[in-house]
Amino acid sequence: MSNPSRILTREQAAARSAVLRSAGCGIVFTNGCFDILHPGHVHVLSRAAALGDVLFVGVNTDDSVRRLKGTGRPVQNLEARASVLASIRYVDYVVPFSEDTPLELVAALRPHIIVKGGDYSRDEVAGGELADSVVIVPLLHGHSTTGLIRR
C-alpha cells in the first residue's frame, strides 16, 4: 500500500524541495496522467530516479486529464493514480496539479532535471527552461495507455 505522506500538495512539495535542494540533493521531476500504469511508465520513472537523489512526480488531476485526453478519461481517479505512483520504489513524492501543463509546479519545485518520455522533444517540455537539464527517455515500444485502452 502507498504511503500517504509521499503524496504532497504543491505547497508541501515546494517546501520539501527547497529543504532538499539546500541540503545538496539533486532534484528530479517528471509528470503525466499515469491513467493506467504500464511498463513504459515504470521504465521512465526508474530512469528518472537514477538521475538524482529525489524524484518528484507530478500527476494531472481528473479535470486536467479530461481536458487533455477527452471524455472517458481518466480511467482511474486521482486518488487511485496517486496511490499507485506513491507505492513505486523509484518515486519519492507525488504531487497533483490541475493545470494542463506542469509549468507552475516546475517553477515551485525548481528541479535540477526534468525527465519526459520519448514522445516529447526537449523544446516541448513544459518548464524545461527552468531546470538545469531536460532528459528524454526513449519509449518502450508497445506500451502506451491509449494503446491499452484501444486493445
GIPETA-V566462 format. One record per backbone hydrogen bond with DSSP energy under -1.0 kcal/mol. NH is the residue of the N-H (numbers start at 0). CO is the residue of the C=O. Records with the same first field share a line. If there is no record, write none. Layout:
NH: CO + CO
This chain:
5: 2
6: 3
7: 93
12: 8
13: 9
14: 10
15: 11
16: 12
17: 13
18: 14
19: 15
20: 16
21: 17
22: 18
23: 20
24: 19
27: 53
28: 112
29: 55
31: 57
41: 37
42: 38
43: 39
44: 40
45: 41
46: 42
47: 43
48: 44
49: 45
50: 47
51: 48
52: 25
53: 25
55: 27
56: 92
57: 29
58: 94
59: 31
60: 96
64: 60
65: 61
66: 62
67: 63
68: 64
69: 65
72: 69
80: 76
81: 77
82: 78
83: 79
84: 80
85: 81
87: 84
90: 87
91: 54
92: 54
93: 5
94: 56
96: 58
105: 101
106: 102
107: 103
108: 104
109: 105
111: 26
112: 26
113: 132
114: 28
115: 134
117: 136
119: 116
123: 120
124: 121
127: 124
129: 126
131: 111
132: 111
134: 113
136: 115
142: 139
147: 143
148: 144
149: 145
150: 146
